[in-house]
Amino acid sequence: MTCKDCKKEIGYEAHKNSVDTLGVELCKRHHQLVTKVVADNKTPVEAVQLFYALKEVGISPMLEWWDGHKSVDIAISRVKLNIEIDTDYQLITHEQAIRDLEEAMYSFKNGFTTIRVPHIVIKYYLADTVKNIQGIIEGLKANIKVV
Ligand SMILES: [Zn+2]
């Protein structure tokens, strides 16, 4: 068992702790670091899982990246892609909906693309989610080349 972040060998206890709370295998140090980020930003655990799944396929994501207006769950700066994980669809209010639209407007103005990924998709279709994001990144790269 190795840490998904630093590839260090991890023991049973650290492994169990990390998988139970975040759903990702991390060493004690990285578990603490990520737990702090999650607590500070109310990051959904699915964002952490997607973050490490993207890392594994060679993408360089950033967890909780500050874009000047708000903290983005996951950002891929090379192609200016922001990924927000949506957790509670039933509870969306009109205030939240207009805020989402405003945020989308700000990111487009800054040349960023924002996609919203429902947390259940990460839970049940992590590999497919990663594949689709890889496709989006390729598309964005192609567009950057044209400009
Ligand atoms: Zn580690």
Boltz pocket constraint, residues with backbone or C-beta under 6 A from the ligand:
constraints:
  - pocket:
      binder: B
      contacts: [[A, 3], [A, 4], [A, 5], [A, 6], [A, 7], [A, 8], [A, 26], [A, 27], [A, 28], [A, 29], [A, 30]]
      max_distance: 6.0
